[in-house]
Amino acid sequence: MKYLLLSGLIAISFIFSNVHAGETVTEKTEAIKKEVKRDAHESMHRVDEAACTGTDAECAKQKIEHRSEETKGVIKDKSTEMKNKVD
């Protein structure tokens, strides 16, 4: 009797542990769109950095600004994706 009850509890816990929400097609499309947009911005930043004609300090400042902007965008988009996965 104990084993039957224990196996029933284990089976129920497995059933409920696998229930979770996934991203909808719209949310996945939005995530892909944002990723493409981020990649395009990153490419434009790299071109701007390669064409920098200022002093080394100015070019380094521009590079830091670009990296921080890119990081901020990634964090914002990934947090939205995580929210969509949890919802």
Rosetta constraint file for C-alpha pairs under 8 A:
AtomPair CA 1 CA 5 HARMONIC 6.28 0.50
AtomPair CA 2 CA 6 HARMONIC 6.00 0.50
AtomPair CA 3 CA 7 HARMONIC 5.91 0.50
AtomPair CA 4 CA 8 HARMONIC 6.09 0.50
AtomPair CA 5 CA 9 HARMONIC 6.22 0.50
AtomPair CA 6 CA 10 HARMONIC 6.23 0.50
AtomPair CA 7 CA 11 HARMONIC 6.11 0.50
AtomPair CA 8 CA 12 HARMONIC 6.20 0.50
AtomPair CA 9 CA 13 HARMONIC 6.14 0.50
AtomPair CA 10 CA 14 HARMONIC 6.28 0.50
AtomPair CA 11 CA 15 HARMONIC 6.30 0.50
AtomPair CA 12 CA 16 HARMONIC 6.30 0.50
AtomPair CA 13 CA 17 HARMONIC 5.91 0.50
AtomPair CA 14 CA 18 HARMONIC 6.48 0.50
AtomPair CA 15 CA 19 HARMONIC 7.12 0.50
AtomPair CA 20 CA 86 HARMONIC 7.70 0.50
AtomPair CA 21 CA 85 HARMONIC 6.24 0.50
AtomPair CA 21 CA 86 HARMONIC 6.25 0.50
AtomPair CA 21 CA 87 HARMONIC 6.29 0.50
AtomPair CA 22 CA 84 HARMONIC 7.65 0.50
AtomPair CA 22 CA 85 HARMONIC 5.22 0.50
AtomPair CA 22 CA 86 HARMONIC 7.40 0.50
AtomPair CA 22 CA 87 HARMONIC 7.83 0.50
AtomPair CA 23 CA 27 HARMONIC 5.81 0.50
AtomPair CA 23 CA 28 HARMONIC 6.20 0.50
AtomPair CA 23 CA 84 HARMONIC 5.96 0.50
AtomPair CA 23 CA 85 HARMONIC 5.24 0.50
AtomPair CA 24 CA 28 HARMONIC 6.24 0.50
AtomPair CA 25 CA 29 HARMONIC 6.08 0.50
AtomPair CA 26 CA 30 HARMONIC 6.14 0.50
AtomPair CA 27 CA 31 HARMONIC 6.17 0.50
AtomPair CA 27 CA 81 HARMONIC 7.79 0.50
AtomPair CA 27 CA 84 HARMONIC 7.07 0.50
AtomPair CA 28 CA 32 HARMONIC 6.26 0.50
AtomPair CA 29 CA 33 HARMONIC 6.12 0.50
AtomPair CA 30 CA 34 HARMONIC 6.18 0.50
AtomPair CA 31 CA 35 HARMONIC 6.19 0.50
AtomPair CA 31 CA 77 HARMONIC 7.46 0.50
AtomPair CA 31 CA 81 HARMONIC 6.86 0.50
AtomPair CA 32 CA 36 HARMONIC 6.24 0.50
AtomPair CA 33 CA 37 HARMONIC 6.23 0.50
AtomPair CA 34 CA 38 HARMONIC 6.11 0.50
AtomPair CA 34 CA 77 HARMONIC 7.20 0.50
AtomPair CA 35 CA 39 HARMONIC 6.20 0.50
AtomPair CA 36 CA 40 HARMONIC 6.23 0.50
AtomPair CA 37 CA 41 HARMONIC 6.28 0.50
AtomPair CA 38 CA 42 HARMONIC 6.09 0.50
AtomPair CA 38 CA 70 HARMONIC 7.28 0.50
AtomPair CA 38 CA 73 HARMONIC 7.34 0.50
AtomPair CA 38 CA 74 HARMONIC 7.70 0.50
AtomPair CA 39 CA 43 HARMONIC 6.18 0.50
AtomPair CA 40 CA 44 HARMONIC 6.26 0.50
AtomPair CA 41 CA 45 HARMONIC 6.13 0.50
AtomPair CA 41 CA 70 HARMONIC 7.92 0.50
AtomPair CA 42 CA 46 HARMONIC 6.27 0.50
AtomPair CA 42 CA 70 HARMONIC 6.98 0.50
AtomPair CA 43 CA 47 HARMONIC 6.35 0.50
AtomPair CA 44 CA 48 HARMONIC 6.22 0.50
AtomPair CA 45 CA 49 HARMONIC 6.10 0.50
AtomPair CA 45 CA 63 HARMONIC 8.00 0.50
AtomPair CA 45 CA 66 HARMONIC 6.37 0.50
AtomPair CA 46 CA 50 HARMONIC 6.12 0.50
AtomPair CA 47 CA 51 HARMONIC 6.18 0.50
AtomPair CA 48 CA 52 HARMONIC 6.13 0.50
AtomPair CA 49 CA 59 HARMONIC 6.77 0.50
AtomPair CA 49 CA 62 HARMONIC 7.26 0.50
AtomPair CA 49 CA 63 HARMONIC 6.41 0.50
AtomPair CA 52 CA 59 HARMONIC 6.01 0.50
AtomPair CA 53 CA 59 HARMONIC 7.68 0.50
AtomPair CA 54 CA 58 HARMONIC 5.79 0.50
AtomPair CA 54 CA 59 HARMONIC 6.13 0.50
AtomPair CA 55 CA 59 HARMONIC 6.23 0.50
AtomPair CA 56 CA 60 HARMONIC 6.04 0.50
AtomPair CA 57 CA 61 HARMONIC 6.07 0.50
AtomPair CA 58 CA 62 HARMONIC 6.18 0.50
AtomPair CA 59 CA 63 HARMONIC 6.13 0.50
AtomPair CA 60 CA 64 HARMONIC 6.17 0.50
AtomPair CA 61 CA 65 HARMONIC 6.20 0.50
AtomPair CA 62 CA 66 HARMONIC 6.19 0.50
AtomPair CA 63 CA 67 HARMONIC 6.22 0.50
AtomPair CA 64 CA 68 HARMONIC 6.12 0.50
AtomPair CA 65 CA 69 HARMONIC 6.13 0.50
AtomPair CA 66 CA 70 HARMONIC 6.13 0.50
AtomPair CA 67 CA 71 HARMONIC 6.07 0.50
AtomPair CA 68 CA 72 HARMONIC 6.06 0.50
AtomPair CA 69 CA 73 HARMONIC 6.26 0.50
AtomPair CA 70 CA 74 HARMONIC 6.25 0.50
AtomPair CA 71 CA 75 HARMONIC 6.17 0.50
AtomPair CA 72 CA 76 HARMONIC 6.15 0.50
AtomPair CA 73 CA 77 HARMONIC 6.10 0.50
AtomPair CA 74 CA 78 HARMONIC 5.94 0.50
AtomPair CA 75 CA 79 HARMONIC 6.01 0.50
AtomPair CA 76 CA 80 HARMONIC 6.38 0.50
AtomPair CA 77 CA 81 HARMONIC 6.25 0.50
AtomPair CA 78 CA 82 HARMONIC 6.10 0.50
AtomPair CA 79 CA 83 HARMONIC 6.16 0.50
AtomPair CA 80 CA 84 HARMONIC 6.19 0.50
AtomPair CA 81 CA 85 HARMONIC 6.21 0.50
AtomPair CA 82 CA 86 HARMONIC 6.21 0.50
AtomPair CA 83 CA 87 HARMONIC 6.07 0.50
